[in-house]
């Protein structure tokens, strides 16, 4: 038998065997969970999500989909879930905390090549670390850019583009992402998303009278601010 014919027959047998295996898996997933998955997820994904997380040195109970791309120095905490079609760029250092849900299609970048492209390769790419605190939800298709630090228990809406740091308990949406509310907890620890009203509270530094202030930390009763002009930290109760 000519070598080319032997290879063709061998490839066909392998294709048939893989197709049969995929169909068997698909029937199983359809019956048990009503799912239809691509080949690599159907064959390896369900068991391999946790094994892959272990191989990458992620925390206990963490999982990552087979269809997720991981580059560079990426640290992930315990029981964090990384969905499919995600990009974790750790070239500048990426840290994700415990119990974080990273939904499908999320992209997190710790570098960009803007200056490299605009300068025709004369300038290098720029890097800055990204950190995401514990117990955050990152919505589908969100993009987090280099240098952003997201505090604990934040909610990032689907499709948002995070370009700067966000204090803990923030709810942020849009392009670029802006804070539209915060997360509160009742006596039993059950979370509640509270959206801001149309009226925005004007915050003025009592030390120097400046309106140039930034939100540093949210809480259930009082928010903490810092004056950009004089550097004083102060708290303001909710209206």
Secondary structure, DSSP 8 states (H G I E B T S, - for coil): --HHHHHHHHHHHHHHHHHHHHHHHHHHHHHHH-----HHIIIIIHHHHHHHHHHTT--TT-EE-TT-EEEEEEEE-TT-EE-TT-EEEEEEEEEE-TT-EE-TT-EE-SEE-HHHHHTTTSS--EE--EEE-TT-EE-TT-EE-TT-EE-TT-EE-TT-EE-S-B-TTEEEETBTTEEEEEEEE-TT--EEEEE--SS------TTT----EEEEE--SSEEEEEETTT--EEEEE--
